[in-house]
């Protein structure tokens, strides 16, 4: 009996492997730090695509994956062409005769019939690259939503889950010696109950290759990773590491140089190719929103050299204060989605992202919450440059499959990738492990494990989540047990909107907060259709939203330990859940800026409040 059961389990496991294609031709390589700063060949631009809702290009008629067959062939990734023989093969697809769309870019906004599409689309890009002897080449995708299978010249590189974190493969040995190559991507944005995020979210499920694609070149032995930051709570020490990959051995030299600060130091690697350091940093000017100083940092070893621009600052809490570079700070923030309302679809480039952060700066912000998933690396670098502190988050959102080990591993991987991506960005001061997750034993274990993983990976930043709360009449209690693990007490509250009542009644709410930690309100707000006017009691009007903000700020001001906020949200954004045909029409209208770029009345209420808080904390 036990033997038969074990055989059944083994057979099921093998079928699972075959079905999902988890035997890649090559494993995903460790992500290059500052990959775009290498010598790169951009693959952005026009890509041919094939819509494949039945996944004919991936499975045969027995629902078995072509790339798991004996030949490994038969799928669209072959990019097959008819032969010149008298009896050519039956080929029922042709990338070169298929339509094209711009990459990076979501498919929803580039083809009207794909607005609500969830499923598989295949993408193909041909390129020329003559590999240079002794060099290594890495294919890099900034993000593909949600699950992707990636092939080069008909060979599978691997499978990736997660719609907002980078993907990278070493393709050196698979490049054509003749220079003609093609890459094929199976992108699938189907929602799943055991995924991260899960089925139910409140933003548009954009599909496709939504961030930059390029091939990065390195020498055979190269700098794959580094961290150059101030020691926790100690602005006088610079600490970190440099990691070499390739033909590494103990005692290899790595040069760390910050010329403007007069710092130049030779490091030595250990047997794993890693060099750690602790150096004096007395000459470094500290980064802050008022003075976002960035230094040119150079790392070199052998034939390889990497340049970066890095700011240096400390962040910590003391009681109910948040200390930036040892001084108490008030986080004048706003929440932001990775979507510029002035263009259809996902934000695509630096111009889109810079506009969002410019709007935040005009509002008086020194802080942004990049909700509810990892944002573009370009956004993080712009925040460094423009002097905006950042809350960076993973999409552990609402109700996750808490007891599924694979779901937890997915979440942990996305968190690890986010920290790897942003660890050298001075702007990031908060890692968030989730949003509005319902209390329970399984959830607490899941979230606590994420918190402890984040602390193990990075002890130089604060940890937070949008905690749950409960209400009894007008008394709001914040005692979510997850709060004991975190550095901030952050929560979302919607008095005057989802909580019922009107803006004038908000003042009746009081807060009983268990933790003696800085309080940062991670969301509040209400919808307003730009240009729709009424009195302060007329829902959906600009006047209602204006009054809601006025009364919210009075109410929140009574919270002892309030040290910041990120109201929801900077700009109206597309959300499938929002179906009112007059006031929403597929948009969440809680933006302070409309979907056409118009500032609503509440924008100026918050702007005035932030001016007063800047005067109180910054003296200007």
C-alpha positions as CSV (number, residue, x, y, z in Angstrom):
1,X,0.0,0.0,0.0
2,X,2.7,2.5,1.0
3,X,4.7,1.6,-2.1
4,X,1.8,2.3,-4.4
5,X,1.2,5.6,-2.6
6,X,4.8,6.6,-3.0
7,X,4.8,5.7,-6.7
8,X,1.6,7.8,-7.2
9,X,3.2,10.8,-5.4
10,X,6.4,10.4,-7.5
11,X,4.5,10.2,-10.7
12,X,2.4,13.3,-9.8
13,X,5.6,15.2,-9.0
14,X,7.2,14.3,-12.3
15,X,4.0,15.3,-14.1
16,X,4.1,18.6,-12.2
17,X,7.7,19.2,-13.3
18,X,6.8,18.4,-16.9
19,X,3.7,20.6,-16.9
20,X,5.3,23.7,-15.5
21,X,8.7,23.3,-17.2
22,X,10.9,23.8,-14.1
23,X,13.9,22.1,-15.6
24,X,15.6,25.1,-17.2
25,X,18.5,24.8,-19.7
26,X,20.4,27.1,-17.4
27,X,19.6,28.5,-13.9
28,X,18.9,32.1,-13.4
29,X,22.3,33.8,-12.6
30,X,22.8,36.0,-9.6
31,X,21.5,39.5,-10.6
32,X,24.1,41.9,-11.7
33,X,24.2,45.0,-9.4
34,X,23.7,48.1,-11.6
35,X,23.2,45.9,-14.7
36,X,22.2,48.8,-16.8
37,X,25.5,50.5,-16.0
38,X,27.4,47.9,-18.0
39,X,28.2,47.9,-21.6
40,X,24.8,46.8,-23.0
41,X,22.9,46.0,-26.2
42,X,19.4,47.3,-25.8
43,X,16.6,45.0,-27.0
44,X,13.9,47.6,-26.5
45,X,11.7,48.5,-29.4
46,X,9.5,46.5,-31.7
47,X,8.7,42.9,-30.8
48,X,6.5,40.6,-32.8
49,X,3.7,38.9,-30.7
50,X,1.2,36.0,-31.0
51,X,-1.9,35.9,-28.7
52,X,-2.2,32.3,-27.4
53,X,-5.1,31.9,-25.0
54,X,-5.1,28.1,-25.3
55,X,-1.3,27.9,-25.0
56,X,-1.0,26.0,-28.3
57,X,2.6,27.2,-28.5
58,X,3.6,25.6,-25.2
59,X,1.5,22.3,-24.9
60,X,0.7,19.6,-27.3
61,X,-2.8,18.2,-27.6
62,X,-2.2,15.9,-24.6
63,X,-1.4,19.0,-22.5
64,X,2.2,18.1,-22.3
65,X,4.8,20.8,-22.5
66,X,6.9,20.8,-25.7
67,X,10.0,21.9,-23.9
68,X,9.8,18.9,-21.6
69,X,9.6,16.4,-24.5
70,X,12.5,14.2,-25.7
71,X,13.3,16.5,-28.5
72,X,12.6,19.7,-26.6
73,X,11.0,21.1,-29.8
74,X,7.6,21.8,-31.2
75,X,6.7,25.1,-29.4
76,X,6.5,28.6,-30.7
77,X,9.9,29.2,-29.1
78,X,11.4,27.3,-32.1
79,X,10.6,30.2,-34.3
80,X,10.4,27.7,-37.1
81,X,10.2,28.5,-40.8
82,X,9.0,26.3,-43.7
83,X,11.8,24.3,-45.3
84,X,12.5,24.4,-49.0
85,X,11.7,20.7,-49.5
86,X,8.8,19.5,-51.6
87,X,6.8,18.5,-48.5
88,X,7.4,21.3,-46.0
89,X,6.3,20.9,-42.4
90,X,3.0,22.1,-41.1
91,X,3.7,25.3,-39.2
92,X,0.7,27.1,-37.9
93,X,2.4,30.3,-36.7
94,X,4.8,32.9,-38.0
95,X,6.3,35.6,-35.8
96,X,7.7,37.6,-38.7
97,X,4.2,38.1,-40.2
98,X,2.6,38.7,-36.8
99,X,1.8,42.2,-35.4
100,X,4.3,44.1,-33.3
101,X,4.2,46.1,-30.2
102,X,6.6,48.4,-28.3
103,X,8.7,46.9,-25.5
104,X,8.9,47.9,-22.8
105,X,5.2,48.2,-22.6
106,X,2.1,46.4,-21.4
107,X,-0.2,44.7,-24.0
108,X,-3.4,46.1,-22.6
109,X,-2.8,49.6,-23.8
110,X,-1.3,48.7,-27.2
111,X,-4.0,46.6,-28.7
112,X,-7.7,47.4,-28.0
113,X,-8.8,43.8,-28.0
114,X,-6.2,43.1,-25.2
115,X,-7.5,45.7,-22.7
116,X,-8.9,43.0,-20.3
117,X,-6.9,40.1,-21.6
118,X,-5.4,37.6,-19.1
119,X,-3.5,34.7,-20.5
120,X,-0.5,33.9,-22.7
121,X,1.2,36.1,-25.3
122,X,4.4,35.1,-27.1
123,X,7.0,37.7,-27.9
124,X,9.9,37.4,-30.3
125,X,12.9,39.7,-31.0
126,X,15.7,39.1,-33.4
127,X,19.1,40.7,-32.8
128,X,22.7,40.6,-34.0
129,X,25.5,40.1,-31.5
130,X,29.0,38.8,-32.3
131,X,30.3,37.7,-29.0
132,X,33.8,38.8,-28.2
133,X,36.3,36.2,-27.0
134,X,36.7,36.0,-23.2
135,X,33.6,38.0,-22.5
136,X,30.3,36.9,-20.8
137,X,26.8,38.0,-21.8
138,X,23.7,38.3,-19.7
139,X,20.1,38.6,-21.0
140,X,18.3,41.0,-18.6
141,X,14.6,41.8,-18.3
142,X,13.5,44.5,-15.9
143,X,10.1,42.8,-15.4
144,X,7.6,40.5,-17.1
145,X,4.1,40.1,-15.7
146,X,3.4,37.6,-14.2
147,X,4.9,34.2,-15.2
148,X,7.4,34.0,-18.0
149,X,9.2,31.2,-19.9
150,X,12.3,32.5,-21.8
151,X,14.1,31.0,-24.7
152,X,17.2,31.9,-26.7
153,X,17.7,30.5,-30.2
154,X,15.2,27.8,-29.4
155,X,16.8,26.7,-26.1
156,X,15.0,27.3,-22.8
157,X,16.7,29.6,-20.3
158,X,14.2,29.2,-17.5
159,X,10.9,30.1,-15.9
160,X,10.2,33.1,-13.6
161,X,7.4,34.0,-11.4
162,X,6.7,37.6,-10.2
163,X,5.6,40.5,-12.3
164,X,7.9,43.3,-10.9
165,X,11.4,41.9,-10.2
166,X,14.3,41.5,-12.7
167,X,15.1,38.3,-14.6
168,X,18.6,37.5,-15.8
169,X,20.3,34.6,-17.5
170,X,23.9,33.9,-18.6
171,X,23.6,33.3,-22.4
172,X,27.3,33.2,-23.3
173,X,27.3,29.6,-24.5
174,X,24.0,29.9,-26.4
175,X,24.8,32.8,-28.6
176,X,25.2,32.1,-32.3
177,X,28.7,32.3,-33.5
178,X,27.4,33.9,-36.7
179,X,25.8,36.8,-34.8
180,X,22.2,36.2,-35.7
181,X,20.0,35.4,-32.6
182,X,16.5,35.5,-31.5
183,X,14.8,35.6,-28.1
184,X,11.3,34.3,-27.4
185,X,9.3,35.0,-24.3
186,X,6.0,33.3,-23.2
187,X,4.4,35.9,-20.9
188,X,1.3,35.0,-18.9
189,X,-0.5,37.4,-16.6
190,X,-3.1,34.9,-15.4
191,X,-4.0,35.4,-11.7
192,X,-3.7,32.5,-9.4
193,X,-4.9,32.0,-5.8
194,X,-1.4,30.7,-4.6
195,X,0.5,33.5,-6.4
196,X,2.0,36.8,-5.0
197,X,-0.1,38.9,-5.5
198,X,-3.1,36.6,-5.4
199,X,-6.3,36.8,-7.5
200,X,-7.8,39.8,-5.8
201,X,-6.0,43.2,-6.1
202,X,-7.0,46.8,-6.7
203,X,-4.8,47.7,-9.6
204,X,-4.8,46.9,-13.3
205,X,-3.4,43.5,-14.3
206,X,-1.1,44.7,-17.0
207,X,0.5,42.0,-19.0
208,X,3.7,41.7,-21.0
209,X,7.3,42.8,-20.9
210,X,6.9,46.0,-19.0
211,X,10.4,47.2,-18.3
212,X,13.7,47.4,-20.2
213,X,15.3,44.5,-21.9
214,X,19.1,44.4,-22.7
215,X,22.1,42.2,-22.9
216,X,24.9,43.2,-20.6
217,X,28.6,42.3,-21.3
218,X,31.2,41.5,-18.7
219,X,34.7,40.0,-18.6
220,X,35.1,36.4,-17.7
221,X,35.8,37.4,-14.1
222,X,33.6,40.2,-13.1
223,X,32.0,42.2,-10.3
224,X,28.5,40.7,-9.9
225,X,27.4,42.4,-6.7
226,X,28.3,45.0,-4.2
227,X,27.0,47.0,-1.2
228,X,28.6,50.3,-0.3
229,X,26.6,52.0,2.6
230,X,27.2,53.6,6.0
231,X,27.2,51.3,9.0
232,X,23.9,51.1,10.8
233,X,23.5,54.2,13.0
234,X,27.1,55.2,12.5
235,X,27.9,57.9,9.9
236,X,31.6,57.6,10.6
237,X,32.0,54.1,9.1
238,X,31.5,52.9,5.5
239,X,30.8,49.2,5.3
240,X,29.9,46.7,2.7
241,X,31.3,44.0,0.3
242,X,32.2,43.3,-3.3
243,X,31.5,40.0,-4.9
244,X,33.4,38.6,-7.8
245,X,32.1,35.8,-10.1
246,X,33.8,33.7,-12.7
247,X,37.3,32.4,-12.2
248,X,37.6,33.6,-8.6
249,X,40.2,32.7,-6.0
250,X,41.4,34.0,-2.6
251,X,43.5,37.1,-2.6
252,X,42.2,38.8,-5.8
253,X,42.4,42.6,-5.6
254,X,39.4,44.9,-5.8
255,X,39.8,48.7,-5.8
256,X,37.1,50.8,-4.1
257,X,37.4,54.5,-5.0
258,X,35.3,57.6,-4.1
259,X,37.5,60.3,-5.5
260,X,35.5,63.3,-4.3
261,X,35.8,62.0,-0.7
262,X,39.5,61.2,-1.1
263,X,38.8,57.5,-0.5
264,X,40.8,54.9,-2.3
265,X,41.2,51.4,-0.8
266,X,42.4,48.0,-2.1
267,X,40.4,45.0,-0.9
268,X,41.3,41.3,-1.0
269,X,38.8,38.6,-1.8
270,X,38.3,35.4,0.2
271,X,38.1,31.9,-1.4
272,X,34.5,32.6,-2.5
273,X,35.5,35.8,-4.3
274,X,34.0,38.1,-1.7
275,X,35.8,41.1,-0.2
276,X,34.2,42.8,2.9
277,X,35.3,46.1,4.3
278,X,34.8,48.7,7.1
279,X,36.4,52.1,6.4
280,X,36.3,55.5,8.0
281,X,33.8,57.9,6.3
282,X,34.4,61.2,8.0
283,X,34.7,63.2,4.8
284,X,31.3,62.1,3.3
285,X,28.5,64.6,3.1
286,X,25.3,63.0,4.1
287,X,22.4,62.5,1.8
288,X,19.0,64.0,2.7
289,X,15.9,65.4,0.9
290,X,17.3,68.9,1.5
291,X,20.7,68.0,0.1
292,X,20.6,64.8,-2.0
293,X,24.3,64.4,-2.4
294,X,25.4,61.5,-4.6
295,X,29.1,60.4,-4.9
296,X,30.7,58.7,-7.9
297,X,31.7,55.3,-6.6
298,X,34.1,53.2,-8.6
299,X,34.8,49.5,-8.2
300,X,37.4,47.6,-10.3
301,X,39.1,44.3,-10.4
302,X,41.2,43.0,-13.2
303,X,39.6,43.7,-16.5
304,X,36.3,44.8,-14.9
305,X,35.1,48.2,-13.7
306,X,31.7,49.4,-12.4
307,X,30.6,52.9,-11.8
308,X,27.7,53.9,-9.6
309,X,26.3,57.1,-8.0
310,X,25.5,56.5,-4.3
311,X,24.3,58.6,-1.4
312,X,25.1,58.0,2.2
313,X,22.8,58.5,5.2
314,X,21.6,56.8,8.4
315,X,18.0,56.0,9.3
316,X,16.8,54.8,12.7
317,X,14.0,55.2,15.2
318,X,14.2,56.3,18.8
319,X,11.0,56.0,20.8
320,X,8.4,57.7,18.6
321,X,10.9,59.6,16.5
322,X,12.3,58.8,13.1
323,X,15.9,60.0,12.9
324,X,17.5,60.7,9.5
325,X,21.2,61.4,10.0
326,X,20.5,61.7,13.7
327,X,17.8,64.4,13.3
328,X,14.1,63.9,13.8
329,X,12.1,64.0,10.6
330,X,8.5,64.1,9.5
331,X,7.7,62.0,6.5
332,X,5.7,64.2,4.2
333,X,4.6,61.6,1.8
334,X,2.2,60.4,-0.9
335,X,1.5,56.9,-2.3
336,X,2.4,56.2,-5.9
337,X,1.5,53.5,-8.4
338,X,3.9,52.6,-11.3
339,X,1.5,54.3,-13.8
340,X,1.6,57.8,-15.3
341,X,-2.1,58.8,-16.0
342,X,-1.1,60.9,-19.0
343,X,-0.2,57.9,-21.0
344,X,-2.1,54.6,-21.4
345,X,-0.8,51.7,-19.5
346,X,2.3,51.2,-17.4
347,X,4.9,53.9,-17.0
348,X,7.6,53.1,-19.6
349,X,10.6,55.3,-19.2
350,X,12.5,57.9,-17.2
351,X,10.3,60.8,-18.5
352,X,7.1,59.1,-17.1
353,X,8.7,58.4,-13.8
354,X,10.3,61.8,-13.4
355,X,6.9,63.4,-13.9
356,X,5.4,61.4,-11.1
357,X,8.2,62.4,-8.7
358,X,8.1,66.0,-9.8
359,X,4.4,66.1,-9.0
360,X,5.3,64.7,-5.5
361,X,8.0,67.3,-5.0
362,X,5.6,70.1,-6.0
363,X,3.1,68.8,-3.4
364,X,5.8,69.3,-0.8
365,X,6.8,65.7,-0.3
366,X,10.1,64.5,1.0
367,X,8.8,60.8,0.9
368,X,6.9,58.5,-1.4
369,X,5.3,55.1,-0.8
370,X,6.0,53.0,-4.0
371,X,2.9,50.8,-3.7
372,X,2.1,47.8,-3.9
373,X,5.0,46.0,-5.6
374,X,8.6,46.6,-6.5
375,X,8.9,49.6,-8.8
376,X,11.3,50.3,-11.7
377,X,15.0,50.6,-10.7
378,X,15.0,53.9,-12.6
379,X,12.4,55.2,-10.2
380,X,14.7,54.4,-7.2
381,X,17.6,56.2,-8.9
382,X,15.5,59.2,-9.6
383,X,14.4,59.3,-6.0
384,X,18.1,59.3,-5.0
385,X,18.7,62.2,-7.4
386,X,15.6,64.3,-6.5
387,X,15.8,63.9,-2.8
388,X,12.8,61.7,-2.0
389,X,12.8,59.1,0.7
390,X,11.1,55.8,-0.3
391,X,8.9,53.1,1.2
392,X,9.5,50.0,-1.1
393,X,7.1,47.1,-1.0
394,X,6.4,43.6,-2.1
395,X,2.9,42.5,-3.3
396,X,1.9,40.5,-0.3
397,X,-1.5,42.1,-0.6
398,X,-4.8,41.3,1.1
399,X,-5.4,37.5,1.3
400,X,-2.4,35.3,0.4
401,X,-2.3,31.5,0.6
402,X,-0.6,31.7,4.0
403,X,-0.1,28.0,4.5
404,X,1.3,27.2,1.1
405,X,5.1,26.8,1.3
406,X,5.6,27.6,-2.4
407,X,3.6,30.9,-1.9
408,X,5.9,31.9,1.0
409,X,9.0,31.0,-1.0
410,X,7.7,33.2,-3.9
411,X,7.1,36.1,-1.6
412,X,10.5,35.7,0.0
413,X,12.2,35.6,-3.4
414,X,10.5,38.8,-4.5
415,X,11.5,40.5,-1.2
416,X,15.1,39.3,-1.6
417,X,15.2,40.5,-5.2
418,X,13.8,43.9,-4.2
419,X,16.4,44.3,-1.5
420,X,19.2,43.2,-3.9
421,X,18.0,45.8,-6.4
422,X,17.7,48.7,-4.0
423,X,20.3,48.1,-1.3
424,X,22.6,50.9,-2.6
425,X,19.9,53.5,-3.0
426,X,20.0,56.1,-0.2
427,X,16.4,57.0,-0.9
428,X,15.0,53.7,0.3
429,X,14.5,54.0,4.1
430,X,11.7,51.4,4.5
431,X,11.2,47.9,3.3
432,X,7.5,46.9,3.5
433,X,6.5,43.3,3.7
434,X,2.8,43.7,2.8
435,X,-0.5,45.6,2.8
436,X,-3.7,45.0,4.7
437,X,-3.2,41.3,5.4
438,X,-5.8,39.8,7.8
439,X,-4.6,38.7,11.2
440,X,-4.3,35.0,12.0
441,X,-1.8,32.5,13.1
442,X,-0.7,31.4,9.6
443,X,-0.5,34.9,8.4
444,X,1.6,36.0,11.4
445,X,4.1,33.2,10.8
446,X,4.3,34.0,7.1
447,X,4.8,37.8,7.7
448,X,7.1,37.4,10.6
449,X,9.3,35.1,8.5
450,X,9.5,37.8,5.8
451,X,10.4,40.5,8.4
452,X,13.2,38.4,9.7
453,X,14.5,37.6,6.3
454,X,14.6,41.3,5.4
455,X,16.5,42.0,8.6
456,X,19.0,39.3,7.8
457,X,19.5,40.8,4.3
458,X,19.7,44.4,5.3
459,X,20.1,45.9,8.8
460,X,20.4,49.5,7.6
461,X,16.8,50.3,6.9
462,X,13.4,50.3,8.7
463,X,10.9,47.5,8.4
464,X,7.1,48.1,8.1
465,X,3.8,46.9,6.7
466,X,0.3,48.4,6.4
467,X,-1.1,46.8,9.5
468,X,-4.7,45.7,10.2
469,X,-6.9,47.6,12.7
470,X,-10.3,47.2,14.2
471,X,-13.1,49.6,15.1
472,X,-15.7,49.8,17.8
473,X,-17.8,52.7,17.0
474,X,-15.5,55.7,16.8
475,X,-12.7,54.0,18.7
476,X,-9.9,52.6,16.4
477,X,-7.6,50.0,17.9
478,X,-4.2,49.2,16.4
479,X,-2.9,46.1,18.1
480,X,-2.0,43.8,15.1
481,X,0.6,41.4,16.6
482,X,2.8,41.8,13.5
483,X,3.5,45.3,14.8
484,X,5.8,43.9,17.5
485,X,8.2,42.8,14.8
486,X,8.3,46.2,12.9
487,X,10.1,49.5,13.3
488,X,7.0,51.6,12.4
489,X,3.4,51.5,13.3
490,X,1.8,52.0,9.9
491,X,-1.8,51.4,9.0
492,X,-4.5,52.4,6.4
493,X,-7.6,54.2,7.6
494,X,-10.5,55.5,5.6
495,X,-12.6,57.6,7.9
496,X,-15.1,59.6,5.9
497,X,-15.0,57.2,2.9
498,X,-15.2,53.4,3.5
499,X,-16.0,53.9,7.2
500,X,-19.2,55.7,6.4
501,X,-20.3,59.1,7.7
502,X,-19.2,62.4,6.2
503,X,-16.0,64.4,6.3
504,X,-17.4,66.6,9.1
505,X,-17.8,63.5,11.3
506,X,-14.1,62.4,11.1
507,X,-13.2,64.3,14.2
508,X,-15.1,61.8,16.4
509,X,-12.5,59.0,15.7
510,X,-9.9,58.3,18.3
511,X,-6.9,55.9,18.1
512,X,-5.7,53.4,20.7
513,X,-2.3,52.3,19.4
514,X,-0.5,49.5,21.3
515,X,3.1,50.2,20.2
516,X,5.4,53.0,21.3
517,X,6.9,53.5,17.9
518,X,6.7,56.2,15.2
519,X,3.2,56.2,13.6
520,X,3.1,56.6,9.8
521,X,-0.3,56.5,8.2
522,X,0.2,54.5,5.1
523,X,-3.2,55.3,3.5
524,X,-6.2,57.6,3.8
525,X,-8.4,59.3,1.3
526,X,-11.5,59.3,-0.8
527,X,-12.6,59.6,-4.4
528,X,-13.3,62.8,-6.4
529,X,-14.0,63.1,-10.1
530,X,-12.0,66.1,-11.3
531,X,-14.3,68.9,-12.4
532,X,-17.3,67.6,-10.5
533,X,-18.4,70.1,-7.9
534,X,-20.9,70.2,-5.1
535,X,-20.9,71.0,-1.4
536,X,-18.7,69.3,1.2
537,X,-21.4,66.5,1.7
538,X,-21.6,65.6,-2.0
539,X,-19.8,62.3,-2.5
540,X,-17.4,62.1,-5.5
541,X,-17.1,65.9,-5.7
542,X,-13.8,67.8,-5.3
543,X,-15.3,69.6,-2.3
544,X,-16.0,66.4,-0.5
545,X,-12.5,65.2,-1.0
546,X,-11.2,68.6,0.0
547,X,-13.2,68.6,3.3
548,X,-12.2,65.0,3.9
549,X,-8.5,66.0,3.8
550,X,-9.1,69.0,6.0
551,X,-10.8,67.0,8.6
552,X,-8.4,64.0,8.3
553,X,-5.4,66.2,9.0
554,X,-7.1,67.6,12.1
555,X,-7.9,64.1,13.4
556,X,-4.5,62.6,12.7
557,X,-2.8,65.6,14.3
558,X,-4.1,64.3,17.6
559,X,-2.2,61.0,17.4
560,X,0.8,61.0,19.7
561,X,3.8,59.9,17.8
562,X,2.5,60.8,14.3
563,X,5.7,61.1,12.2
564,X,4.4,60.9,8.7
565,X,1.8,59.8,6.1
566,X,1.4,58.7,2.6
567,X,-2.2,59.5,1.6
568,X,-3.8,57.4,-1.1
569,X,-2.9,58.5,-3.8
570,X,-0.9,60.9,-6.0
571,X,-2.8,60.4,-9.3
572,X,-5.9,58.6,-10.5
573,X,-5.0,55.1,-11.7
574,X,-6.7,52.4,-13.7
575,X,-8.4,49.7,-11.6
576,X,-10.8,47.0,-12.9
577,X,-12.7,46.9,-9.6
578,X,-13.8,50.5,-10.1
579,X,-16.9,50.2,-12.2
580,X,-19.2,53.1,-11.5
581,X,-20.0,54.4,-15.0
582,X,-20.1,58.1,-14.1
583,X,-17.6,58.7,-11.3
584,X,-15.0,55.9,-11.9
585,X,-15.3,54.3,-15.3
586,X,-12.4,52.0,-14.6
587,X,-10.3,54.4,-12.5
588,X,-9.7,54.7,-8.8
589,X,-10.4,58.4,-8.4
590,X,-8.6,58.9,-5.0
591,X,-5.8,60.7,-6.8
592,X,-5.0,64.3,-5.9
593,X,-4.2,64.7,-9.6
594,X,-6.7,63.6,-12.2
595,X,-6.2,61.2,-15.0
596,X,-5.7,64.2,-17.3
597,X,-3.1,65.8,-15.0
598,X,-5.4,68.3,-13.3
599,X,-4.8,69.1,-9.6
600,X,-7.9,68.7,-7.5
601,X,-8.8,70.9,-4.6
602,X,-7.5,68.5,-2.0
603,X,-4.1,68.7,-3.5
604,X,-3.7,72.2,-2.2
605,X,-5.0,71.3,1.3
606,X,-2.2,68.7,1.6
607,X,0.4,71.0,0.0
608,X,-0.4,73.7,2.6
609,X,-0.1,71.2,5.4
610,X,3.2,69.9,4.2
611,X,4.5,73.5,4.0
612,X,3.7,73.9,7.7
613,X,5.3,70.6,8.6
614,X,8.4,71.5,6.6
615,X,8.7,74.7,8.6
616,X,8.3,72.9,11.9
617,X,10.8,70.1,11.2
618,X,13.2,71.6,8.6
619,X,12.9,75.3,9.4
620,X,11.8,76.2,5.9
